[in-house]
Amino acid sequence: MEKKPALVILAAGMGSRYGGLKQMDHFGPNGEAIIDYSIYDAIRAGFGKIVFVIRERFRDDFVRFFSGKFDGQVEVAYVMQELDRLPEGYACPPEREKPWGTAHAVWVAREAVDEPFAVINADDYYGIDAYATLYNFLTTPTPVEEYGVVGYYLDNTLSDHGTVNRGICEASPDGYLQNVEEVVKIERKADGTITYPGQTPGSRQLTPETIVSMNMWAFHPSYFDYFETHFRHFLNERIDEPKSEYFIPTIVDELITSGERKVKVLTSEDEWFGVTYQEDKPIVMEKLNKLIAAGKYPDRLW
């Protein structure tokens, strides 16, 4: 029997815009974090392992918060995303403070992952069906190994309290990702238009129906080898830039462009919501309470 897929949860962010560690903030009626709902959905979809990617500085608090919740239901592992965790031959510049980005966060999970795996953000709610979709994709045999991404409408992923970063997706008629662009500082203006700063003076506009990646991906262990090859090129060019980051959409776009991998765009009817700013918290709590009232979740998860 093949191994059940793993779920890699990116939880190493420090929550600078939120004002604290939102990964452990309470959103459910019994102190549940958003991650609790993600793990609950993943377990009932069939995932067999949870891998938390965190920082060493808050490891003890993090482990204490989640320890014992999932005993007997799923395997759990913790891996650290630290600045000095680089491919052999590279050293982190002493002035570097910013993590190396989401693509790097996935790579550090390689020590705990040797099966097909999904990737999510710790502070995002993706919906019940999204996990079933990922599980089916990762457990269905295909002639050629493919990766996948769950797409959402941009209009349903914006915050009313500030700008957000999103991976803008363009798909082919047969449902494969043609390219993905990491776009930063997207915001909805007072007149309803959605814009972001362009590389030239002025701003560019996006439609509400634009398909975006919310960092919900399906990969195979081959990702780790691909990453190291492409990340070395990144480091050769940008290792001395203190705020440079290597994002998942960046490596995915490079794999598509080079023809090394095809990436299937997976659809989900679920609503996405998350927290970027402290002002987002009451909205998320209200939405979770409505899902509980509708019978989607028990009042107490664990």
C-alpha positions as CSV (number, residue, x, y, z in Angstrom):
1,M,0.0,0.0,0.0
2,E,1.3,3.4,-1.0
3,K,1.9,6.0,1.7
4,K,-0.9,8.5,2.4
5,P,-0.1,12.1,1.2
6,A,1.4,14.5,3.7
7,L,0.3,18.0,4.4
8,V,3.1,20.6,4.7
9,I,2.0,23.7,6.7
10,L,4.0,26.9,6.2
11,A,4.0,28.5,9.6
12,A,7.4,30.2,9.9
13,G,6.1,33.7,9.2
14,M,6.4,36.2,12.0
15,G,3.1,38.0,11.3
16,S,4.6,41.5,11.1
17,R,1.5,43.0,9.5
18,Y,-0.8,41.1,11.9
19,G,1.1,42.1,15.0
20,G,1.9,38.7,16.4
21,L,1.9,35.0,15.7
22,K,-1.4,34.5,14.0
23,Q,-0.5,30.8,13.6
24,M,-1.5,30.2,17.2
25,D,-4.1,32.9,17.6
26,H,-7.6,31.8,18.7
27,F,-10.4,31.9,16.1
28,G,-12.7,29.0,17.0
29,P,-15.2,28.9,19.9
30,N,-12.8,26.7,22.0
31,G,-9.5,28.5,21.2
32,E,-8.9,26.7,17.9
33,A,-6.4,28.3,15.5
34,I,-7.1,28.4,11.7
35,I,-4.5,25.6,11.4
36,D,-6.8,23.4,13.5
37,Y,-9.5,23.5,10.9
38,S,-7.1,22.9,8.1
39,I,-5.7,19.8,9.8
40,Y,-9.2,18.6,10.7
41,D,-10.2,18.8,7.0
42,A,-6.9,17.1,5.9
43,I,-7.4,14.2,8.2
44,R,-11.0,13.5,7.1
45,A,-9.9,13.8,3.5
46,G,-7.3,11.0,4.1
47,F,-3.9,12.7,4.6
48,G,-1.6,10.6,6.8
49,K,1.1,13.1,8.0
50,I,1.2,16.7,9.1
51,V,4.5,18.6,8.7
52,F,4.8,22.0,10.4
53,V,7.5,24.4,9.0
54,I,8.3,26.8,11.8
55,R,11.1,28.9,13.3
56,E,13.3,27.7,16.1
57,R,12.6,30.8,18.2
58,F,8.9,29.9,18.8
59,R,9.2,26.1,18.5
60,D,8.4,25.4,22.2
61,D,5.3,27.5,22.2
62,F,4.2,26.1,18.9
63,V,4.7,22.4,20.0
64,R,2.9,23.1,23.3
65,F,-0.1,24.6,21.5
66,F,-0.6,21.7,19.1
67,S,0.9,18.8,21.1
68,G,-1.6,15.9,21.7
69,K,-4.4,17.3,19.6
70,F,-4.1,14.8,16.8
71,D,-2.6,11.8,18.7
72,G,-3.7,8.5,17.0
73,Q,-5.1,10.3,14.0
74,V,-2.1,11.4,12.0
75,E,1.7,11.4,12.1
76,V,3.2,14.8,13.1
77,A,6.6,16.3,12.4
78,Y,8.2,19.7,12.9
79,V,11.0,21.2,10.8
80,M,12.8,24.5,11.2
81,Q,13.1,27.2,8.5
82,E,16.3,29.0,9.5
83,L,18.3,31.5,7.5
84,D,21.4,29.3,7.5
85,R,19.6,26.3,6.0
86,L,21.0,26.6,2.4
87,P,22.3,24.2,-0.2
88,E,25.9,23.0,0.3
89,G,28.5,25.6,-0.6
90,Y,26.4,28.7,0.4
91,A,26.5,30.7,3.6
92,C,23.9,33.2,4.8
93,P,25.1,36.8,4.7
94,P,25.4,38.0,8.4
95,E,23.1,41.0,7.8
96,R,20.3,38.8,6.5
97,E,17.1,38.9,8.7
98,K,14.3,38.0,6.3
99,P,13.5,34.3,5.6
100,W,14.3,33.0,2.1
101,G,10.7,32.7,1.0
102,T,7.9,30.1,0.6
103,A,9.7,27.9,-1.9
104,H,12.6,27.6,0.5
105,A,10.1,26.8,3.4
106,V,8.9,23.8,1.4
107,W,12.4,22.6,0.7
108,V,13.4,22.4,4.4
109,A,10.5,19.9,4.9
110,R,12.4,17.4,2.8
111,E,13.8,15.7,5.9
112,A,10.3,14.7,7.0
113,V,8.6,14.1,3.6
114,D,9.2,11.2,1.2
115,E,5.6,10.9,-0.1
116,P,3.3,13.0,-2.4
117,F,2.4,16.1,-0.4
118,A,0.3,19.2,-0.4
119,V,1.4,22.7,0.8
120,I,-0.8,25.3,2.6
121,N,-0.3,28.5,4.5
122,A,-0.9,28.3,8.3
123,D,-3.1,31.4,8.4
124,D,-5.5,30.6,5.5
125,Y,-8.8,28.7,5.5
126,Y,-9.2,26.8,2.2
127,G,-12.5,24.8,2.7
128,I,-13.4,21.1,3.1
129,D,-13.6,20.2,-0.6
130,A,-10.2,21.6,-1.4
131,Y,-8.5,18.9,0.7
132,A,-10.5,16.2,-0.9
133,T,-9.6,17.5,-4.3
134,L,-5.9,17.5,-3.4
135,Y,-6.0,14.1,-1.9
136,N,-7.7,12.6,-5.0
137,F,-5.1,14.3,-7.2
138,L,-2.1,13.1,-5.2
139,T,-3.4,9.5,-5.0
140,T,-4.6,9.0,-8.6
141,P,-2.0,7.3,-10.7
142,T,-1.0,9.2,-13.9
143,P,1.3,8.2,-16.8
144,V,3.5,11.2,-16.1
145,E,4.1,12.8,-12.7
146,E,2.3,16.2,-12.5
147,Y,2.0,18.9,-9.9
148,G,-1.1,20.8,-9.0
149,V,-2.5,24.1,-7.7
150,V,-5.9,25.0,-6.3
151,G,-7.1,28.2,-7.7
152,Y,-9.5,30.8,-6.2
153,Y,-11.1,34.0,-7.6
154,L,-9.1,37.1,-6.7
155,D,-12.2,39.0,-5.5
156,N,-12.8,36.4,-2.8
157,T,-9.2,36.7,-1.4
158,L,-8.7,40.4,-0.8
159,S,-8.5,42.1,2.6
160,D,-10.4,45.3,3.3
161,H,-7.6,46.4,5.6
162,G,-4.5,46.6,3.4
163,T,-2.6,45.2,0.5
164,V,-2.0,41.4,-0.2
165,N,0.4,39.3,-2.3
166,R,-1.1,36.8,-4.7
167,G,0.1,34.3,-7.4
168,I,-1.7,35.3,-10.6
169,C,-2.5,32.2,-12.6
170,E,-3.0,31.8,-16.3
171,A,-4.4,28.4,-17.5
172,S,-4.5,26.7,-20.9
173,P,-7.8,25.5,-22.3
174,D,-7.1,22.0,-21.1
175,G,-6.6,23.1,-17.5
176,Y,-2.9,23.3,-17.1
177,L,-1.0,26.2,-15.6
178,Q,0.7,28.3,-18.3
179,N,2.4,30.7,-16.0
180,V,2.1,32.1,-12.5
181,E,3.3,35.5,-11.4
182,E,3.8,36.5,-7.8
183,V,2.2,40.0,-7.6
184,V,2.6,42.1,-4.5
185,K,0.6,44.9,-2.9
186,I,-2.7,44.2,-4.5
187,E,-5.6,46.2,-3.2
188,R,-9.2,47.1,-3.9
189,K,-9.7,50.8,-4.3
190,A,-12.6,52.8,-3.0
191,D,-14.2,52.7,-6.5
192,G,-14.0,48.9,-6.5
193,T,-11.2,48.5,-9.0
194,I,-8.4,46.1,-8.1
195,T,-4.9,47.3,-8.7
196,Y,-1.2,46.7,-7.9
197,P,2.0,48.7,-8.6
198,G,3.5,48.0,-12.0
199,Q,7.2,47.9,-12.8
200,T,6.7,51.1,-14.7
201,P,5.3,54.3,-13.1
202,G,1.6,53.9,-12.4
203,S,-0.4,50.8,-11.5
204,R,-1.9,47.8,-13.3
205,Q,-5.5,46.6,-12.9
206,L,-6.8,43.1,-12.3
207,T,-10.4,41.6,-12.8
208,P,-12.3,40.2,-9.8
209,E,-12.4,36.8,-11.7
210,T,-8.7,36.5,-12.0
211,I,-7.6,33.1,-10.8
212,V,-5.0,33.2,-8.1
213,S,-2.9,30.8,-6.1
214,M,-3.4,31.0,-2.3
215,N,-0.3,28.8,-1.8
216,M,-2.3,25.6,-1.9
217,W,-0.2,23.2,-4.0
218,A,0.2,19.5,-4.7
219,F,3.8,18.3,-5.2
220,H,5.9,15.1,-5.3
221,P,9.3,14.6,-3.6
222,S,11.0,15.5,-7.0
223,Y,10.2,19.1,-6.0
224,F,13.2,19.0,-3.6
225,D,15.7,18.3,-6.3
226,Y,14.2,20.8,-8.7
227,F,14.2,23.4,-6.0
228,E,17.9,23.0,-5.1
229,T,18.9,23.3,-8.7
230,H,16.8,26.5,-9.3
231,F,17.5,28.0,-5.9
232,R,21.3,27.8,-6.6
233,H,20.7,30.1,-9.6
234,F,18.7,32.4,-7.4
235,L,21.4,32.5,-4.8
236,N,24.2,33.1,-7.3
237,E,22.3,36.3,-8.5
238,R,20.6,37.6,-5.3
239,I,22.1,36.2,-2.2
240,D,23.5,39.6,-1.1
241,E,20.0,41.3,-1.4
242,P,18.8,41.4,2.2
243,K,15.1,41.2,1.3
244,S,15.2,38.9,-1.7
245,E,12.8,35.9,-1.5
246,Y,12.2,32.8,-3.6
247,F,8.5,32.1,-3.9
248,I,6.7,28.9,-4.8
249,P,5.1,30.6,-7.8
250,T,8.6,31.6,-9.0
251,I,9.9,28.0,-9.1
252,V,6.6,26.7,-10.5
253,D,6.8,29.2,-13.3
254,E,10.4,28.2,-14.0
255,L,9.5,24.5,-14.1
256,I,6.6,25.2,-16.5
257,T,8.7,27.5,-18.8
258,S,11.5,24.9,-19.0
259,G,9.2,22.1,-19.6
260,E,10.4,20.1,-16.6
261,R,6.9,19.8,-15.1
262,K,3.2,20.3,-16.0
263,V,1.0,21.8,-13.3
264,K,-2.8,21.0,-13.2
265,V,-5.1,23.8,-12.1
266,L,-7.5,22.2,-9.6
267,T,-10.9,23.8,-8.9
268,S,-12.6,24.1,-5.6
269,E,-16.1,25.4,-4.9
270,D,-15.1,26.4,-1.4
271,E,-14.6,29.9,-0.1
272,W,-11.1,30.9,0.9
273,F,-10.5,33.4,3.8
274,G,-7.6,34.3,5.9
275,V,-5.9,36.9,8.1
276,T,-3.3,39.3,7.0
277,Y,-4.2,42.1,9.4
278,Q,-5.6,42.2,13.0
279,E,-8.7,43.8,11.6
280,D,-9.4,40.6,9.6
281,K,-9.8,38.5,12.7
282,P,-13.5,39.3,13.6
283,I,-14.5,38.5,10.0
284,V,-12.8,35.1,10.1
285,M,-14.3,34.3,13.5
286,E,-17.8,35.1,12.2
287,K,-17.3,32.9,9.1
288,L,-16.1,29.9,11.2
289,N,-19.0,30.3,13.5
290,K,-21.4,30.1,10.5
291,L,-19.7,27.0,9.3
292,I,-20.1,25.4,12.7
293,A,-23.8,26.4,12.8
294,A,-24.3,24.8,9.4
295,G,-22.9,21.5,10.7
296,K,-19.6,21.6,8.7
297,Y,-17.6,21.4,11.9
298,P,-18.3,20.3,15.5
299,D,-18.3,23.0,18.1
300,R,-15.1,21.4,19.6
301,L,-12.7,20.0,17.0
302,W,-10.5,17.8,19.2
